[in-house]
C-alpha cells in the first residue's frame, strides 16, 4: 500500500483553488471546500461562515449549497467543509467560490472539484440529523470502474441493514501529482444515525463488508472524519 502524507496532500490540493474549472457535458458537478476558520473565543466557527454562504447568492450563480459541516471526530474545532452542487455550464461558479474562499474569518481553504459517480443524482439532498462521515480514498485510476462497482454492490446490504445513507461517491479532479502517480482521489459522504451505528456497521460478517473488504484491496490510502450538518 502506498502511504500518502495527508497534510502534504491537502496543501497540494488547495493550490488548485483558482484553477480553471473542468467543463462537464452531461453530469452535475460539485465543489468541496475544506476550510480553516477564525472565530471569537467561545463562538462556533461555522456560524459566521454560514451567514456568508446564505448571502453569497449561489442560486443566482447556478449553484446549490448542499451542506456545511462542522467537526466531530478527526478535524480541528475551527475546521469546516462546504459542498456545493453546480449545473455544468454555470458561469458564476469560480467567482462565487473565490468570494467564499476570501470571506471574513476564512484563514485558509482547499478547493476540490468533484464529479458524481453512482451517487448523488442532481436532485438528491442531504438529510438532517445524525452524523456525516467524509471518507477519502486514493486508488489507481485504472481501478476506478471496479471500485465504484464494489461500492454500489456493498451499499445494497449496507443501507438495508443499518440506519445509514450513502449520499455520494465523488471523483476529485486530478492534480498534476495525481496524473503522474496514475491515481484518482474519491470522496465518500455517508450519513449515519450516530457514532454507534457507524461502529456497528463495521461488522465483518455482513455482505456489505465482504464487498468493502474487496474494495480495500485496490485502495492505496484512505482516511475519514465525522461531522455534523449545519443548517443553511
Buried (B, 14 or more C-beta within 10 A) or exposed (E): EEEBEEEEBBEBBBBBBEEEBEEBEEEBBBBBBBBBBBBEEEEBBBEBBBBBBEEBEBEEBBBBBBBBBBBBEEBEEBBBBBBBBBBBEBEBBBEBBBBBBEBEBBEBBBBBBBBBBEBBEEEBEBEEEBBBBBBBBBBBBEBBEBBBBBBBBBBEBBBEBBBBBBBBBBBBBBBEBBEEBEBBBBBBBBBBBEBEBBEBBEEEEBBBBBBBEBBEEBBBBBEBBBBBBBEB
